[in-house]
Structure formats: C-alpha cells, structure tokens
Amino acid sequence: MCMKTRWFRRFLLPVLAIAMVAASCGDDGGSTSTTPATTVAGPPQFAVGTTMATIQARGKMILGTKFDQPLFGLKNPTNNQVEGFDVEIGKIIARAIFGADGASKIDYQETTSKVREDAVKDGKVDIVVATYTINDARKQIIDFAGPYYVAGQDILVKKTNTTITGVESLAGKKVCTVQGSTSLTNIQAKAPQADVSITFDKYSLCVEALKDGRVDAVTTDNIILLGFINDDPTNLKLVNKPFTTEPYGIGVKKGDTAFRAFVNDTLEKAYADGSWKKAWDATAGKTGQAAPTPPPVNRYA
C-alpha cells in the first residue's frame, strides 16, 4: 500500500464521515425532527392606543388599593409589601397585560375611600381594586368591571359587648365608619338615630377608636371587619347580621369600554382557571370563610 493511500485512510476518511453526519443533521428535505421547538411566550399584543397597550409600554400598571385593611389591602409593616385579596386581583390583571412576570410590574398607590373616584377620573391610577362597592352614583363618574366579590355591611363591636345585636340597636350609639364610603350612607339611612359624628379616612382608625372606647361600634362590609377580627380575635367580634349587599367592582376610567371589557374577560378567566379561588384562599380565606362562588360579571351598557 502506497503512502498516499495510507494518508487518505488515516486523515481524510474521518473528516468525510464527520461532514456526512453534519450534512445529514442539517438536511430538512422532508425529514421530521423528533425534538419539539422551544418557544418562549412573550407578553400579549394589544391594539395601539388602548389602555392595555399604554400600560404595557409604560412598564408598570398603577394600582389604587387600600393599605390598612387586613386580608384585602394591607401594607405589611414588617416587609413593606402590599398584601391581600384586592392586591391578588390586581396581580391577575397585571399578568394578563404583561405576561407571567406581571405581578412584579405594579406600582401600588394608597387609595382611600374618599379619593377613589378622583384617582380614577384624574388618571392617577389605571385601576382601583379597593373593596369598592358598585353603585349608580359612582357609575356617573367612573366605570366598573366586575363585580369580583359580594359583601354585606355588618357591625364590629368589642368581644364583651352584649347590647348591640343588629342595626336596629344602634340608636344613641357612637358608630364609626369612613368618609366617602357607602357604609356611611347606609348607616345614616338604616340607623338614623345612631351617632356617626366620628369618622376617619381609614377603617383601621375606627377600630382603634373602638378599642379605646371612643366609639361603641364600627360598621362597614363584613369581610373587611373579619380581617380586623382575624388580627385581634380576643377583643373583637362581628355582630354577624349583614343589612346590605355590596358588590365589589374594579374602578376604571369612564367610557373606556375596551379596557373594561378586557378586565371583565380577565376576571371570567380567573374564575374558570382557579386563580380567583387561589387568591381568595391565600388571603381572605384565612378568616375561615370558604371561597364563595364568584358573582357573574355585569357587562352593563
């Protein structure tokens, strides 16, 4: 065997074999790969000019919520994180806009009962999720998606109280609630002889007034009151006789029908895929209240 033949077998044949394998791997002439392509889902695409596109381009969704309501909207003093069922509903909407990492793209703004309509109307927030009862008067100023929960107004008293047994027993009693809330309007109508001269901008301040004896009772929605009881079950109790129906909605700017429809769609998906129940169980469900059946969305004209 000549030297050229030996050199060909030793060096060129392995090179040719590697080249043939590489060509075979790169050939897509009718062959089907058994390895699925890996795709990374990007954020949803929205029409230019919609609120969803504007929020996405900004990189943050501005969420108005409460900072003082245990289990619904509370700024945790130990870690400065805003927590609660309303917050989780906000995260669900943020994920629908930004994708899986949407929960990290929320700018939380404290929005008390008194300023909620103005915050939406003036564009200070994109949405308000803040134990926000839908009613006709508010719908003259802003629009609502939802409802996403239905509460009932009730009464909070000290554990030792035996005289307040319902709204009918509030005559002559000092009752605290929050300025700008439906709770104030309701109690004035349902218990006109109650003394409601002490009001604050936060329910937590009403609870403090109850504990130190400045008022006899606090009234607002039962699920809000249960949050305060959850924090102090030794000293507080619920009368547990609700006297109103309070459908909670998500406040959006008046006339923004596309955004309202988007938020309503997002809520219905959350009902169906279990994320609404998961949000409840992790927050308001800690009161021992089982997750209720979500209320039907009201797509009013």
Helices and strands as residue ranges (DSSP letters): H 3-7, I 8-12, H 13-26, H 51-58, E 61-65, E 68-69, E 73-75, E 82-83, H 85-98, G 102-104, E 106-110, G 113-115, H 116-121, E 127-128, H 136-139, E 143-151, E 153-158, G 167-169, E 175-178, H 182-190, E 199-200, H 203-211, E 217-221, H 222-231, E 236-238, E 246-252, H 257-273, H 275-282, G 284-287
